Amino acid sequence: MPTLREARTRRLFSVRALAEAARVSPTTINLVETGRRLPHFGTMRKIAQALDLEPGEIAEFAGGHPPSGGGKSGRVE
């Protein structure tokens, strides 16, 4: 199962190009690729769709999404 970075580079996307295709910020892509943030499930779907994959086919997204709780979650839009 490829990581987000592997899936992105296999499709010859730069961080900026993937962000534009998924309609998210380049910062979001960078934070996910570096393991600093887990995006909301809707954002996972947009990124995966831009890569022609299902969210579960990307290593960082394979575990699904943790339940929402109060306080700082470390998620990005």
Number of C-alpha atoms within 10 A of each C-alpha: 11 12 16 23 19 14 19 21 13 11 11 11 16 13 18 15 14 22 20 14 14 20 13 17 15 16 14 20 24 17 15 20 18 10 10 13 18 22 22 15 16 11 18 23 18 19 27 22 14 19 20 12 14 16 23 15 16 21 15 22 20 13 10 11 13 10 6 9 7 5 6 6 13 10 15 17 14
